């Protein structure tokens, strides 16, 4: 992801409180490279079939949307491959995840 425009914003989750706070690119990149990334940042993961799954994660990146849309739900495989839902909160992200799962199951 590029890191040199005024609209891009980066966020991390505070380890002790779970609070989301804005950071700079350098801190975000280091934070995202941690080994614990998947466990800490995964909201949900659902396998629809051997070739189709849906994953929702905190990416900590915003293109300037207000509010920031730093939770992303994406479909991998199948007719909806690469479909993306972006959410501002963990709760919205969980809802988006299950919308994506339902849509994938309807197509199968």
KOLRO-532851 format. One record per residue (C-alpha): residue in one letter; y, z, x. Coordinates in steps of 0.02 Angstrom, whole numbers, padded with zeros to 5 digits, always signed. Last residue first. Example, Ala and Ser with C-alpha at 12.3 -4.5 7.8 and 13.67 -1.06 7.14 Angstrom:
# KOLRO-532851
S-00053+00357+00684
A-00225+00390+00615
//
This chain:
# KOLRO-532851
X-01136-00221-01159
X-00959-00257-01221
X-00946-00101-01329
X-01006+00008-01184
X-00866-00056-01071
X-00735-00022-01205
X-00802+00154-01234
X-00798+00192-01047
X-00620+00126-01032
X-00561+00231-01179
X-00655+00379-01102
X-00561+00362-00937
X-00395+00336-01024
X-00418+00503-01115
X-00460+00591-00950
X-00307+00510-00869
X-00194+00568-01010
X-00254+00747-00980
X-00232+00731-00791
X-00054+00675-00818
X+00053+00521-00786
X-00077+00387-00819
X-00122+00213-00756
X-00260+00110-00836
X-00340-00029-00732
X-00462-00169-00770
X-00543-00222-00605
X-00706-00278-00689
X-00689-00280-00879
X-00829-00407-00906
X-00948-00313-00791
X-00914-00227-00627
X-00798-00085-00575
X-00680-00019-00708
X-00526+00077-00651
X-00436+00234-00706
X-00282+00282-00605
X-00187+00446-00600
X-00019+00433-00510
X+00086+00358-00649
X+00256+00436-00606
X+00361+00478-00759
X+00457+00371-00738
X+00381+00226-00644
X+00439+00201-00465
X+00286+00117-00393
X+00192+00282-00393
X+00060+00347-00274
X-00039+00508-00278
X-00202+00418-00310
X-00276+00548-00428
X-00441+00474-00482
X-00532+00399-00632
X-00691+00299-00605
X-00783+00184-00724
X-00951+00104-00686
X-01042-00060-00711
X-01187-00141-00616
X-01328-00015-00639
X-01259+00028-00809
X-01117+00130-00883
X-01100+00252-00738
X-00959+00372-00773
X-00841+00454-00647
X-00705+00579-00691
X-00549+00663-00623
X-00587+00633-00439
X-00452+00703-00327
X-00523+00858-00245
X-00706+00805-00231
X-00663+00629-00175
X-00527+00682-00052
X-00624+00823+00032
X-00643+00723+00192
X-00455+00715+00210
X-00381+00541+00228
X-00275+00559+00070
X-00181+00709+00142
X-00142+00616+00304
X-00077+00465+00208
X+00024+00576+00089
X+00103+00673+00236
X+00156+00511+00321
X+00217+00429+00160
X+00331+00574+00111
X+00286+00705-00017
X+00316+00739-00202
X+00225+00884-00280
X+00075+00902-00395
X+00026+01084-00426
X-00157+01130-00402
X-00100+01303-00349
X-00196+01335-00188
X-00223+01157-00124
X-00057+01085-00178
X-00091+00911-00247
X-00002+00771-00156
X+00127+00642-00210
X+00203+00481-00143
X+00346+00377-00212
X+00383+00192-00200
X+00546+00136-00279
X+00655+00132-00122
X+00542+00016-00025
X+00458+00037+00143
X+00284+00107+00113
X+00173-00037+00065
X+00000+00000+00000
//
